[in-house]
């Protein structure tokens, strides 16, 4: 029932009359379902519009559940308001709502009429027949099974689906990854503590081994036999200069031949070391700067002297450890016993 009118102050008052139009969606519901009444008001923007407030029913049998706040739109000095009522009904019939009254500050405006059809669930023939018996007094008891009225079912569990438990798999994988990472860190720490390094450093060959390997490559090329003596002596002296720098710490790459020989004389007491290097550097200077054409024997001698120089100045072999010697002897004894 209509019990009160209250002001929803939207905008100030003006003198022109407003118009109202009411609709309901859906127009047909089942008992207990809900419908939405929308009252659309078009008015000058300076009007103050008041909508009715219903405590319980709009008309007998149509109950108001909620009243929603109005939506307002203003364009070209025209204001459009939409006010909504949520309604329901528990009696099956066709309801007629003659109007919704709106107050615009001066007059009361009535909307158009509309209807709401409320239907009840369809009953089976057996249920209808049993209801007829009850109404006629043919039975004193009520059989809920024949009326098809059942108790509310308890909450049922959803069926088991593997995809609902994928988070468990990801959790297990995450824990396994963390444990593996922790294990790897512990392993690397223990390895560094035991061996002094985490990742095995690359094996660096001694300076004389690398120099001898380079001399072997140069010897295999035999470029001095192809009339490329200048290239041969350039590569040969570069190998020796690198070796001297790595072996003795002398910056031989930036020195002249005489400066290198003076430094080598200070470090080496064996004359053959000095003489071998002097023969190589002297011949090399003649070839590179004086366009000297050496004989075949001179080229061979320079290569041989390079081998001699590296082998004479190489670092001594490390003294084998006692454990290594004993291990090697044990292996030899086992081999002899097997034979």
C-alpha positions in Angstrom: 0.0 0.0 0.0 1.0 3.6 -0.6 1.9 5.0 2.9 4.1 8.1 2.3 5.7 10.4 -0.2 9.2 11.7 0.4 11.3 14.1 -1.6 14.3 12.8 -3.5 15.9 16.2 -4.1 17.4 15.9 -7.6 17.5 19.5 -8.8 15.8 22.9 -7.9 12.1 23.5 -8.6 10.7 24.9 -11.9 7.3 25.6 -13.3 6.9 23.2 -16.2 5.0 19.9 -15.8 6.8 16.5 -15.9 5.7 13.2 -17.5 5.9 9.7 -16.1 5.9 6.3 -17.7 6.0 2.9 -15.9 7.1 -0.5 -17.2 7.6 -3.9 -15.6 10.0 -6.7 -16.6 9.2 -9.4 -16.9 5.4 -9.1 -17.2 4.9 -12.7 -16.1 6.6 -14.5 -13.1 6.0 -17.6 -11.1 5.1 -17.5 -7.5 8.1 -16.2 -5.4 10.0 -14.9 -8.4 10.9 -11.2 -8.8 10.1 -8.5 -11.3 11.5 -5.0 -11.7 9.2 -1.9 -12.1 10.9 1.1 -13.7 9.3 4.5 -13.4 10.8 6.9 -16.0 10.2 10.6 -15.5 11.1 13.3 -18.1 11.1 16.8 -16.7 12.8 20.2 -17.0 16.2 20.0 -15.2 15.1 22.6 -12.6 12.2 20.4 -11.3 12.3 18.6 -8.0 10.8 15.1 -8.3 9.4 13.0 -5.4 8.8 9.2 -5.8 6.4 7.2 -3.5 7.8 5.0 -0.8 5.9 1.7 -0.2 6.1 -0.1 3.1 4.8 -3.4 1.9 2.6 -3.6 -1.2 2.0 -1.5 -4.3 -1.4 -3.2 -4.7 -2.7 -6.1 -2.6 -0.7 -9.2 -3.5 2.3 -7.4 -5.1 4.9 -6.9 -2.4 7.8 -4.4 -2.7 11.2 -6.0 -1.8 13.5 -3.1 -2.4 13.6 0.4 -3.9 16.7 1.3 -5.9 18.3 4.8 -6.0 17.3 6.8 -9.1 19.5 7.2 -12.2 19.7 10.7 -13.5 20.6 12.0 -17.0 20.5 15.7 -18.1 20.7 16.7 -21.7 19.8 20.1 -23.2 18.1 21.3 -20.0 15.9 18.1 -19.9 16.3 15.7 -17.0 15.5 12.0 -17.2 15.1 10.0 -14.0 14.6 6.2 -13.7 13.4 4.9 -10.3 13.1 1.1 -9.8 11.1 -1.1 -7.5 11.9 -4.8 -7.0 8.6 -6.7 -6.4 7.3 -10.2 -6.0 4.1 -12.1 -5.3 3.0 -15.3 -3.7 -0.5 -15.6 -5.1 -1.1 -16.7 -8.7 -3.4 -14.3 -10.5 -3.3 -11.3 -12.9 -2.6 -8.1 -11.0 -3.5 -4.6 -12.2 -1.5 -1.6 -11.1 -3.5 1.5 -12.1 -0.7 4.0 -11.7 2.4 5.2 -9.8 2.0 8.7 -8.4 4.8 11.2 -8.9 5.1 14.6 -7.3 7.0 17.3 -9.3 6.9 20.0 -6.6 3.7 21.5 -7.8 1.3 18.8 -9.0 0.9 15.0 -8.6 1.5 13.2 -11.9 0.2 9.7 -12.5 2.0 7.1 -14.6 0.3 4.7 -17.0 -1.2 1.5 -15.7 0.4 -1.9 -16.2 -0.2 -5.5 -15.2 1.7 -8.4 -13.7 0.8 -12.0 -14.2 1.8 -14.5 -11.5 1.5 -18.2 -12.2 1.8 -21.2 -10.0 3.9 -24.3 -10.9 2.2 -26.9 -13.0 1.0 -29.9 -11.0 0.7 -33.4 -12.3 -2.7 -35.0 -12.7 -2.2 -37.3 -9.7 -1.4 -34.3 -7.5 -4.5 -32.4 -8.7 -6.7 -35.4 -8.1 -5.3 -35.7 -4.5 -5.9 -32.0 -3.9 -9.5 -32.5 -5.1 -9.9 -35.3 -2.5 -8.6 -33.0 0.3 -10.9 -30.1 -0.8 -14.0 -32.4 -0.9 -13.2 -34.0 2.4 -12.6 -37.4 1.0 -9.5 -37.9 3.1 -8.5 -36.6 6.5 -4.7 -37.1 6.2 -2.2 -35.3 4.0 0.2 -37.5 2.0 3.1 -35.4 1.0 4.4 -38.0 -1.4 1.1 -37.8 -3.4 1.3 -34.0 -3.2 4.9 -34.3 -4.5 6.1 -32.1 -1.6 9.6 -33.2 -0.4 11.9 -32.0 2.2 14.7 -29.7 1.3 17.7 -31.7 0.2 21.0 -31.3 2.1 23.9 -29.5 0.5 25.6 -31.9 -1.9 29.3 -32.2 -2.6 30.5 -31.3 -6.0 31.8 -34.3 -8.1 35.5 -35.0 -7.9 37.4 -33.3 -10.8 41.1 -33.7 -11.2 41.6 -30.2 -12.5 40.3 -28.8 -9.1 43.4 -30.3 -7.4 46.0 -29.1 -9.8 47.2 -26.6 -7.2 48.4 -29.6 -5.1 50.6 -30.7 -8.0 52.0 -27.2 -8.4 52.6 -27.0 -4.6 54.5 -30.3 -4.6 56.6 -29.3 -7.7 57.3 -25.9 -6.0 58.5 -27.6 -2.8 60.6 -30.1 -4.8 62.2 -27.3 -6.7 63.0 -25.3 -3.5 64.5 -28.5 -1.9 66.6 -29.2 -5.0 67.8 -25.6 -5.0 68.8 -25.8 -1.3 70.5 -29.1 -2.0 72.5 -27.6 -4.9 73.6 -24.7 -2.8 74.8 -27.0 0.1 76.6 -29.1 -2.4 78.4 -26.2 -4.0 79.4 -24.8 -0.5 80.8 -28.2 0.5 82.6 -28.6 -2.8 84.2 -25.2 -2.5 85.2 -25.9 1.1 86.7 -29.3 0.1 88.4 -28.4 -3.2 88.7 -24.6 -3.0 86.5 -23.8 -5.9 82.8 -24.2 -7.0 83.3 -24.7 -10.7 86.5 -26.4 -11.9 88.8 -23.8 -13.3 90.0 -24.3 -16.9 93.3 -26.2 -17.2 96.1 -23.8 -18.1 99.1 -25.5 -19.7 102.5 -24.3 -18.7 104.1 -21.6 -20.9 106.7 -24.0 -22.4 104.0 -26.6 -23.3 102.0 -24.0 -25.2 105.2 -22.6 -26.9 106.2 -26.1 -28.0 102.7 -26.7 -29.4 102.9 -23.5 -31.4 106.3 -24.5 -32.7 104.9 -27.8 -33.8 102.2 -26.1 -35.8 104.7 -23.8 -37.4 106.9 -26.7 -38.3 104.0 -28.6 -39.9 103.2 -25.6 -42.1 106.7 -25.5 -43.6 106.0 -22.0 -44.9 109.8 -21.2 -45.2 109.9 -23.8 -48.0 107.3 -21.8 -50.0 109.4 -18.6 -50.2 107.6 -17.0 -47.2 110.6 -16.6 -45.0 109.5 -13.2 -43.6 106.2 -14.7 -42.4 108.0 -17.7 -41.0 110.4 -15.5 -38.9 107.6 -13.2 -37.8 105.6 -16.2 -36.4 108.7 -17.8 -34.9 109.9 -14.7 -33.0 106.3 -13.9 -31.8 106.1 -17.4 -30.3 109.4 -16.9 -28.5 108.5 -13.3 -27.4 105.2 -14.6 -25.9 107.0 -17.4 -24.2 109.6 -15.1 -22.6 106.9 -12.8 -21.3 104.9 -15.6 -19.7 108.0 -17.5 -18.4 110.1 -14.7 -17.1 107.8 -11.7 -17.0 109.9 -9.7 -19.5 107.8 -7.5 -21.8 109.5 -8.9 -24.8 106.6 -7.9 -27.2 107.6 -4.3 -26.8 111.4 -4.7 -26.9 114.0 -4.8 -29.6 116.1 -7.9 -30.2 119.1 -6.3 -28.4 117.0 -5.5 -25.3 115.6 -9.0 -25.2 119.0 -10.5 -25.4 120.3 -8.3 -22.6 117.5 -9.3 -20.3 117.9 -13.0 -21.1 121.7 -12.7 -20.4 120.8 -11.5 -16.9 118.6 -14.4 -16.2 120.4 -17.3 -17.9 124.0 -18.3 -17.1 124.2 -21.0 -19.8 125.8 -19.5 -22.9 124.0 -21.8 -25.3 120.6 -20.3 -24.2 121.8 -16.9 -25.2 123.5 -18.0 -28.4 120.5 -20.0 -29.6 118.2 -17.0 -29.1 120.7 -14.6 -30.6 120.9 -16.7 -33.8 117.1 -16.6 -34.2 116.7 -12.9 -33.5 119.6 -11.8 -35.6 118.5 -13.9 -38.6 114.9 -12.6 -38.1 116.0 -8.9 -38.1 118.0 -9.5 -41.3 115.0 -11.1 -43.1 112.4 -8.6 -41.9 114.4 -5.3 -42.2 117.3 -6.0 -44.6 115.5 -8.3 -47.1 118.0 -11.0 -46.4 117.4 -14.4 -48.1 118.5 -17.1 -45.7 119.7 -20.5 -46.8 117.5 -23.6 -46.2 119.9 -24.8 -43.5 119.6 -21.4 -41.6 115.8 -21.8 -41.5 116.1 -25.3 -40.2 118.7 -24.1 -37.6 116.4 -21.3 -36.4 113.5 -23.7 -35.8 115.8 -26.2 -34.0 117.3 -23.4 -31.8 113.8 -22.3 -30.9 113.1 -25.8 -29.6 116.4 -25.8 -27.7 115.7 -22.4 -26.2 112.2 -23.3 -24.9 113.4 -26.7 -23.5 116.5 -25.1 -21.8 114.5 -22.4 -20.1 111.3 -24.4 -19.3 110.1 -24.6 -15.7 111.1 -27.8 -14.0 108.7 -30.7 -13.8 106.8 -30.8 -10.4 108.1 -33.3 -7.9 105.7 -36.2 -7.6 103.9 -36.7 -4.3 104.7 -39.7 -2.2 101.1 -40.8 -2.4 101.2 -40.7 -6.2 104.4 -42.7 -6.4 103.0 -45.4 -4.0 99.9 -45.6 -6.1 101.8 -46.0 -9.3 104.0 -48.7 -7.8 100.9 -50.5 -6.6 99.4 -50.4 -10.1 102.6 -51.8 -11.6 102.6 -54.6 -9.0 99.0 -55.5 -9.8 99.8 -55.5 -13.5 102.8 -57.8 -13.1 100.7 -60.2 -10.9 98.0 -60.3 -13.6 100.5 -61.1 -16.3 
